Amino acid sequence: MPGHFSTYTGWGFCRSSLLAAAVIGCFLVVSSPTLAQPQDLAPSFPSRPIRIIVPFPAGGPSDIVARIIGQRMSEDWGQPVLIENRPGGNTIIGAQAAAKAPADGYTLFMAIDSTLVMNQYLYKSLPYDPIADFTPISLTSKTVSVLAVSSAGGLASVKELIAKARAQPGKLSYGAGTITARLMGYLFHRAAGMDILYVPFKGTPDTVNGLLTGSVDLIYAAHQIVMPLIASGAIRPLARLTRDAPPSMAEIPFLADAAGLPDVEDISIWLGLVGPSGTPRAIIDKVHDEVVRILADPILKEKSERTGNYPVTSTPEEFAAFIGKESARWSRVIREMNLRFD
């Protein structure tokens, strides 16, 4: 499938039976510094254009983050950075292209949580291995999601929602446009002892429309997407699903606190930059250091936050450990749900 390219010259996984420690181990072996890899590559890197594959259409969260990084990277290194959008297949199309690319640092991949964690448990087989085919570089951002209801529905708090759902098992419904949003609902409903019907949507905009038209009673969606409707009064946010959130979300309570259920987990949708397996460690480190500098810049940080992408970075080892922890969590949940996409 052909990709969509944008050029910047100025602004320019170990299957479900593995434990988290094994997942981390796989990553550290794959990305180890280097097994006969020349360490003098980094000073001359890059000497030609770099591409960042994004597994979504232009304009989405991962595309925005990739373009922010690509712009500054191009300015700092004096080489064009190409943003290649390869949407489709629940990120599988883009991931496959990135996995098969030469491991020379000139192809990077902006992965989302489902790419590196969920997909391996949702599909019988994948054309890429989320662990063996990629080398972690850094987390890049997280998105804060909210549990929201229509303002016309009368529910004013999470505890009111819980009471209503328990009194009417199977009568309420929730919408989700991504696998992560669907899993958010499942975890909370299970913890709160609620039987709420899941209604699938093709994406978050359709999910929001479903709430506004009364097709569903509640949704789980990225805050930046529903924010204008919250401001207009059409949608009421009952809780956010991440404890750490920007000051602009201070009035929205954390779900565990709002529900009075301390065991409700902190959940966010996250993005991270990876390279093909075998990329020399010296180049991985150079890209990592550049990404950390870019996302620490106050101007670029504020620009990213305006789009709902809250910058967060990590070392390659920390990113590998984080993926291992996420894999351990979601493999159990997906198995409990008996959820498969093929």
Secondary structure as UniProt FT lines:
FT   STRAND          4..8
FT   TURN            16..17
FT   HELIX           20..30
FT   TURN            35..36
FT   TURN            39..40
FT   HELIX           42..44
FT   STRAND          50..54
FT   TURN            58..59
FT   HELIX           61..77
FT   STRAND          81..85
FT   HELIX           89..91
FT   HELIX           92..99
FT   STRAND          107..112
FT   HELIX           114..118
FT   HELIX           119..122
FT   TURN            130..133
FT   STRAND          134..143
FT   STRAND          145..150
FT   HELIX           151..153
FT   HELIX           158..167
FT   TURN            169..171
FT   STRAND          173..176
FT   HELIX           179..192
FT   STRAND          197..200
FT   HELIX           204..212
FT   TURN            213..214
FT   STRAND          218..222
FT   HELIX           223..232
FT   STRAND          235..240
FT   HELIX           247..249
FT   TURN            250..251
FT   HELIX           255..259
FT   TURN            262..263
FT   STRAND          269..276
FT   TURN            277..278
FT   HELIX           281..296
FT   HELIX           298..306
FT   TURN            307..308
FT   STRAND          309..311
FT   HELIX           316..337
//
